[in-house]
């Protein structure tokens, strides 16, 4: 990996030259030779790996989709084909050295093999397919540590800070990215496992006992956690910054979080987001700012990002809205090329220096629409209309009268051939004019999703917290598709 201080100030021309060089070597020397999926694919497509001279040639490679990787009942081992596996070839290539020396040669062979050997696994949290494993080699773990150190550097976290990691303990990226970041930078941290592991009350006690300056959460659980803390009159005045991962963070939710922290004694808390995906094996930091959005800083020595037209797959210009496409650079373990994330960057890919911090590494717009949060891989048909259910998130998270919410899709009479129904469950912040709120929500949902709600059902906060699985699930269940399959 490159030195981050140097890389973050490097002119884009030099960054691109570095990426061109690394991509050429990665495809020719690793992907083509040792990745079962891509080796077969390139041969089938008659693509000469040595003609990939740089990132501008990525457009000549086919896309990779979720369904290419995700295990199925018919092909449960599909994900293994994306693991770089040179064990036999490395042993054969360096085997003569082992014969020359009983110690040094054997150690060299073992070192070459262990450079690729999987030692750590994360899983996707998708709801459509079976969980998909993404493996890290020992070398890859150094990458996730380094990316974590870079993330904390952008967020201006130092060894003087104390971090409480409130992500659920599980084999998924958010928890472990935070863990490895602290390990690399020697920042003191309590990796709690979240309310699902230690319980919400114990987690509040930990905040008051440890006096952390930084907290790391999934947004939905954080909002619930802080509301409960306010009810109990807790003191969280030590917190200076809070980072979110795992879900998108609408501006309205950020405002609600800041207001709750004020009530807990922590004034001027900076609320920041990260963008990450299991398929990329790291997360990227939002450039710190209280009121403006400058995008997520990327690590161009670890990956290449493209933005493409989601319909045609053709590249779009710098700063133009497009679907995010990810390509690994110089990883071991699981590695994907031209992976279609399904995430739409409204402000596109940005290559000019950051106006906020001056770093020169590329950025992805902060305004990302996370299609992957839905049950389907993309949008969903409701009442015969293709509906973007992501539009519920900013609408409901930002609504001043809504504390919790959930959307459920059903079929009338549970008949797969009958009409679609869509129900909105809401828990309000205190007493409200329900008739007025229902009219407001129906009008805004129709405006933002182009479908009419079947009904709005009022619940208490505890009822919805349980229904969402707030303290029992890895991610709360905001969108439920309960329609029977035909």
N, C-alpha and C positions, 0 to 999 in steps of 0.2 A: 504494500500500500504506500501511497504518497504521504509525505509529511503534510498534515492538515493545515498548519499555519501557512505553509508555502502554497498549497493547492488552493486554499480559499482566497488567495490574492492573485492567482495566476491568470493572465489574459486568456480570454476564451479561445483564441487561436491556438495557444499552447495546450489548453485542455483538450481541444478536439484532436490535435496531433497525438496526444497521449492516448485518447480513446481509440483512435484509428489503429495505433500500434498494438494496444492490448487486445482489441477485438480480433485483429488478424491472427495473432498468436493463439488466442483462446479457441477460435473456431478450428484452425488448422491443426493445432497440437493436442487439443483435448476433446472438444465437442465431436469433431468428425471421427476421431479415432476411438474414443472411449464412452460416448453417450449412446446407448443402444437405440433410443428413439430417434435422435437427430442423425446418427450415422445412417440408419436405414432411410430416413426421410430425404436426406440430401442425395443419396444414391437413387432413390425412386424419382426424385424431381430432376435428376441429372444436373445438380448444382455443384460446380467445382469449388470446393472450400477455399482454394488458393486464389480465386478471383474476387473474394470478399476483401477488398483493400481497406475499407474503413466504414464508419457508421453511415455514410451516405449510401452504401450498398446494402444496408439492412432491408431496404424495400424489396430486394430480390428474393428474400427468404419468406417462406410461408408463415402465417401467424400460428401461435399456439393458443388454445382455448382451454377453459376450465375442464370441459368434458374430455379433452385429450389426456388429462392427468388423473382426474378423479376416478377412484376405484369403483367398480360396479360388481354386482353379484356374479356376472359372467366373467369379468376380468378383475379379480380382487388385487392382483399384483401389478396393475398398470403403472402406478407411480414409480415403481422400481426402474422402469425404462428411462426415467429422466435423471437417474443417479449416475454420475461419471464413475466408471468402473474399470480402471486399468490394471487391476491387481495382477492378473496373469501376464500381461504384456510387460509390466514393470519388472516382475520377477525374472522373466526371460531376458529382458534387455540388460539388467544389471546382475544377473545370476553369476556370470563369470567372475565378477569382482568378489563375490562371496567365496568362491573357490580359491581365489588368490590369497585371501586372508581369513583366518578363522574368527577374527574379531571385527576389524575395521570394515571389511567387505560386507559381512553379514549385517552390520549396523547400518551401512549405507542402503542396502536393499530394504531393510525394515523402515528406514526413514522415508524412502520414496513411496512405499506402499501406505504407510501411516499418514502421509500427506493427504491421501484420498479416503482413508477408512472412515465410515460413518461412526460417530461417537455420541451424537445428540440428535433428538428428533422433536420437531414441532408438528402440530396438526392444524389444518384449516378448521374453521368453525362454521362452514357452510351448512345450510339446512336442506339442500336438495340432494346432494350425493353423499356417499359415505365419506367420513373424515379422510382427508388426504395427507399423507405424511410428507414432510420436507426435512431432509437430513442434512446435518452439518458434520464436516470432518473436524479434526483438531485445528487445522488451519482456518477453517470457516469460523470457528469459535473466536479466533483472534480478530476476524473481520467484524463479528457482531460486537465484540468488546470495543474495537476501534470506532465503529459507527456510534455506539453508545457514548463514548467519550466526546465525539464530535457533536452529538445531540446536546449533551450537557454544556459543552463550550458555547454553542449558539444560544442556549438558554441562560448562560451566565451563571451556572451553578459551580461552586468552588468547594474545596475541601472543608471550608468552614460551615457549609450547609449541612442540615440533617433532613433526610428524605424518608417519607413514609410511602411505601409502595402498596396501594390499595387494590391493585389488579387481582382478580381471582387467581389462585394458584392452580395452574393447569399447563399442559404442554403446548402453550400457544405463545406467539411472539411478544405480546404486550408485557406480560409478567417478566419473561426472561430478558428482553431487551433492557428493561429497567434494572434487573439484577446484575447483568453483565456490565452495564454502564457504571454502576456504583463500584463494582469490583475493579474495573480498569482505572477509575479515577480516584479510588480510595475515599469516596464520599460516604459518610456514615449513613446507614439506611436500615429501616425495619421493613422487611418484606413480609407483609402480614398475611397475604392470601385473600384479603378483602373480607367483607361481611360474611361471605359464604364459609370461610374457614374460622376466623376468630370471633365472628359475631359483631354486629353493629355497635352494641354497647361497649364491648372490650376495645373496639377500634377507637371509639371516642375517648375512652380512658387513656389509650396509648397517645393520642394527640395531646392531651393535657399533661401527661407525664413526660413525654419526650420533647415537647415544644418544637416540633419540626418547622423548618422554614419552607420546605417544598413538599407538596403532596401530589401523588400521581393516581389518576382514577379513570374508570369508564364513566362517561358523562351522566348517563341516566342514574346510576347508583350514587354518584356524587351528589346530584340534586336531591335525591331522597335522603342521603346521609346528613347533608347540611340542614335540611328542613327539620329532621329529628333532633339535631344538635341544638338548633335555635329553640325548639320546644323545651329542651332540658336545660337551657341557659348555660351551655358550655362556653369555654374560653379557648378560642383558636387564634388568639391574637398574634402568635408567633409566625403564622403562615405568610409568606411573601409572594410565592408563586405556586401556581397549580397547573399541571400538565394533563392533558386528556389524550387517550388513545382508544382504539377499538371501534369508535363510531364518529360520525361527523358532528361538528359542534356549531349549531346555528348561532349567529350573533345575539339573538334574543336570549338564548340559554346562557351565554357568557354574561350578559347583563344580570340575569337572575342570580347566577353564582356569585358575582361580585357583591350584589345587594345582601345576600345571605352572609357572606363573610364579614361585611360591615356590622351586621347584627351580632356576629360572633367575636367582634373586637379586632378584626384584621382589616385595616383600611388600605385602600390602593393595591389590592392583590392583583397581580398580573395573571390573566387566564389565557393559556396557550394550548395549541393543539399539536398533535403529531399525525403524520400520515404514514401508514405502514401496511404491509401485506405479507402474509405468510410466504407467498411465492417468491418474494424478493429477499426474505430472511433478515431484513433490517427495517428500521423506521426512521423517518426524516423529520426535522424540527421546523416549526413555524417561526419565522423571524420575529423576535420579541417586540411587541408594541401594545400599548393600552387600547388604542382606538382604531388603528389602521391595520390593513392586511397586506403583507408584502410577499406572501408565498412561503413554500416549504423549500429549504435549502437541501440540495441533493449532493450525493457523493460520486462525482463523475469517474473516479478511479475504480468504483465498485459496480457501476451499472450505466446503461444508456437508456434514456427516456425518449420516446417519440410521442407526438400527438397526431391522431389520424381522424379523418371523418368517420364517425361510427357506422355510417351506411355503406360507404364505398371502400373504406380502408385506406384511402389515399392520404398522404401526409398533408397537414395544414400548416399555415405559416406561424411564425413566432408570435405568441400572444393571442392566437386565435383559438376559439373553443374547439376542443377535440377530445377523443377518447385516449386515455393514457395507455401506452404500450411500453412494456418493460423488457429489457434484455440484460442478462447477467454478464459480468466481465470478470474473468479470472477467479471464479469460485470453484470449489470442489463439491462433494456431496451432490445434492439436487441442484440442477441449473436449468433455466428455461430461456428460450430465445423468442423475442417478439411476442410476449405474452399479453393477450388482450385482457385488460383488467376489468372492463365494463364500467370503469369510473370516468366521469366526464369532468374535465378541467375547464370551467367556464372562462377563465382568463388565460388558458393555454400554458405552454412552456415558455419561460422567460430566460433570455440569455444575457441581457445587459446587467451590469453590476447592480446589486441591491441598493435602492435609494435609502434604506434604513440603516444598514450596518456596513455597506461597502463591499461585502464579499462578492467574489466574481463567479463562484460556482453557479451552474444553472439552478433555476427555481421552477416549481410547479405552483400554479395559482392556488391561493387558499380556498377558493370557492370550488370545491369538489363535490360532485353529486355521486354518492356511493350507491350505484345500482346493486352492488353485491350484498347490500343489507336485505334485499328482498328474498322471498322464498324461491323464486325462479332466478335463473342466471341473468335475466334482463328485466324487461317490463312485463306486466301481467294483464291479461284480458279480463275485464269485469263488465258484465252487461254488453258484451260484444265490442267494447271499446278498449283499445290499448291504453292502459292507465299507468302513469308514473307515480307509484306509491311513495317514492322518496319525497314528494311534495308535502306529505303529511308532516315530515320531521320539522322543517323550519316553521310551519304554520302552528303546530301544536306546542312545540318547545318554546316558542316565543310568545304564546298567548298569555296575557297577564292574569286571566281568571282560571287557567288550567294548571293543576299541579301534576296529575298523571293522566295518561291516556293509552288507549290500545285500539287498533283497528282489526276487525275480524271479517273475513269473507266467507259466506256460506252459500249453499244452494237451497232454494225454497223447498221445504218438506224433505230436505236431505236427498233429493232426487237429482242425480248427476245430469239429467236432461232438462231440468226445470230452470227457472230464472236465477241469475246471480243476485245475491243480497250482500250489502256491505253495511256493517254496524260499527259505530264509533262509541267506545266506552270512555267516559271522562270522570275524573274526580276533581272537584273545584277547590280553589283556595278560599275557603270560608263560604259564607252565604252569598248567593248571586241571584240575579233575576234569570231563572232558568228559561223562561219563554224567550227572553231577549237573546240569551246566549245560544240557544238552539237555532234561532233564526240567523244569528251571526255566523255560526259554524257551518250551517248548511250552505249559506251563500258563499263563504270563503272556500269550502271544500269543492263546490261546483266550479268556482272560478279557477282553482289551482289544479284540480284533477280531471275536470270535465265529466264527472259522474255524480249522481245524486245519492246521498246517504239513504239507506232504508230506514234507519232509526238511530237516534242518539240515546244511549242508556247511561244514566247517572249511577256512579258507584261511590263508596267511601274510599278514602286513600288506602286504608289497610286492605280492603278487598282487592283493589287494583294492584297494590304492591305484591300481594300473593298471586294474583292472576298473571302478572308480568314475570313472576319468578325472580324478583329483584334480589333476593338473598339466597336463591337456590340454583339459578342458572348461570352459565358462563356469560351470556348476554341476555338482557331482558327481552321478552318476546313482544315487540311493538306491533309487528304485522303478523297476523295469523291467517293462514289460508286453510279453512276447515272444510273446503268443498270436497265432496267425495269424488274419487276418480271414476270416469266412465269406462 
